[in-house]
Each structure stands twice: as structure tokens, then as C-alpha cells.
């Protein structure tokens, strides 16, 4: 099925070094390997899904059809189109959800994502007749919500994609093969398939704090959050949460245009500095 295809595969010096290249080669593809020399300590070292620059550059230089990058344990997948542009998990999920909606295979017409996913995913899926459910950040919460709602597809913007017909957890190779199948069946290049997701402008960051006071007890921040959310309505959203491992608060703002996003982010940042700034 993949005869004549040239595919760059970055296996992050990890678990998929043998599996992904072997399977795609058996399907007829010419494989260009990156991150395929594990030595026991170089897993994810400047390669893999968190370091996609080398994959993108190789796709361009070798004129490949697509690039595929996994993380070290193989449960994630990000892609690169033939133009050298990297696709994250939101774009992969949207491609798969819209294809499954069109064929009647998306159970409950539902895609499950986390709070981290871009609002553009919701807009694209709704326009195609489906719905998006959001969970807390973490693949375990996605999997739980999928079981609870009998959904067949879910995942995270990091590229952790859960395809229920393959298995109950993330599978980077399975997600990659599903996207390849869409490309093969439709005859469309990845750069064309990705266009159906129009991402909302987004800004995010992390600020070091002196203490993790419950957000409801931060007067300036709580008031600012409410005002920003009211101003956006359904046109945007904010996500404010403490890091689970560091003394930091993480901010994310999405909205209809960059100017409004930057203004809202600055208001939240100022509120954090007033209520929680390290002396």
C-alpha cells in the first residue's frame, strides 16, 4: 500500500526502533531513519517527538511524503507534512475524528481531549456534526472519559493518541498508521488534510510563585479570571493551574485574535504577580 512513499521515522532511540520502521517497510515504504541507535542512555536525547526539528529538516532534504516521530516509550506520535511543517496531537486528532465522522465510525460522534487542546479542535469537530468532551490534563483522564462515554477516539495535544479499536492506551504507531490510511484512501497530502483545523491564537507561560494558595482565595486573580472569561464568552478560554512538580503557576489563554489574547494574558500575569509573586 505504501509503495513509492518515502517516510522519515524518528524513533527517539527508544521502544519503536524496530517496530515502526519494520512495519512501514513491509508495506512498501522507503524508510529514512532518525534516532535509531539506542545505547541505553540516549533515549529522547535531542530526537523524538519533543525534538522534531531534525525530522522536519530531513523531510525537506529527502523530499519525503511524511515524517513520523515517537517518544521513547512509543505511546506518542507527532507528524511532519511534506512541506516540513510539524503537526501536533490536536491536528492528528482532528484529522482522525473528521475522517471517522464522515464514515460513521466515530462512536457517539465524540472526540475526547484535555483542557490543553486548542479550541479550534472543538470548532472543526462541531462543524462536521460531532462534539468534543474535555478532561483534566493526563492520558489517564482521557481514557477514563472514553470508557465512561463509549467514545472511540481521544488524546492529548502532546501526541498521545488513544484509538479504542487498537487498544485502551496511547499507541504512536497505531496513530501514525491511521493517518497514513486516511492519506492513502483520500489521495490527499498531509498539508491538505491539516487545513481543516484552524487553531485559535494561543499564549502560555509559567510564573514562579511563593506559595500555592487556592485560586479562589486569590482575590485579584480570581476576579481577573472571571472578568476575562466573561469578556471572551464562547470566543475564547483561559486555563490557570499550579504545576504539580514545581512552585509555578501555569497560564494559558486562547482567543479570537492575538491582540485580545496578549491583553488577557497580561492581565492574568499582573494578577498573579500581585497575589502570588515571590518576594
Secondary structure as UniProt FT lines:
FT   TURN            3..4
FT   STRAND          6..10
FT   TURN            12..18
FT   HELIX           19..26
FT   TURN            27..28
FT   STRAND          30..34
FT   TURN            43..44
FT   TURN            49..50
FT   HELIX           53..62
FT   STRAND          66..69
FT   TURN            72..73
FT   STRAND          78..80
FT   TURN            82..83
FT   STRAND          86..87
FT   HELIX           89..103
FT   HELIX           107..109
FT   STRAND          110..114
FT   TURN            115..116
FT   HELIX           119..127
FT   TURN            128..129
FT   STRAND          131..135
FT   HELIX           139..149
FT   STRAND          153..155
FT   TURN            157..158
FT   STRAND          160..163
FT   TURN            164..166
FT   HELIX           172..186
FT   HELIX           190..193
FT   HELIX           194..196
FT   STRAND          201..209
FT   HELIX           215..217
FT   HELIX           219..232
FT   HELIX           233..235
FT   STRAND          237..242
FT   STRAND          248..255
FT   HELIX           258..276
//
